């Protein structure tokens, strides 16, 4: 079935093989495979870079999570310490207030005792003075003359002497 040189199939086959021969001669397939290999290497490098970045991101995330836990624990410790200090301060304030109340109560009791003593002394002094005046009045009315004067002077002197000793 060979019809000769006029057969178009023959010329298509010759052109095809010539075209392939030209491509091989100019090393076009090597350039295409080289470009594809370069592109594959570039994609592999990008994938390795992405993997490294992902690992770095996971490491940073873990670090921040650890720092967050540490900060939260520290905040809880600070709150616990503040509560302890507040309780201690409340107890100390209560103790100081109790001591101050006791001091003031004692001072008030001492002041009352002094006032009572002063009142008793004043009453005794008034009573003595009134007794002296009453005795003097009675003596003046019942005893007269020189004898009355001497008795009054003696009584006044005795009473005055008793008060001077107290």
Buried (B, 14 or more C-beta within 10 A) or exposed (E): EEEEEEEEEEEEEEEEEEEEEEBEEEEEEEEEEEEEEEEEEEEEEEEEEEEEEEEEEEEEEEEEEEEEEEEEEEEEEEEEEEEEEEEEEEEEEEEEEEEEEEEEEEEEEEEEEEEEEEEEEEEEEEEBEEEBEEBBEEBEEEBEEEEBEEBBEEBBEEBEEEEEEE
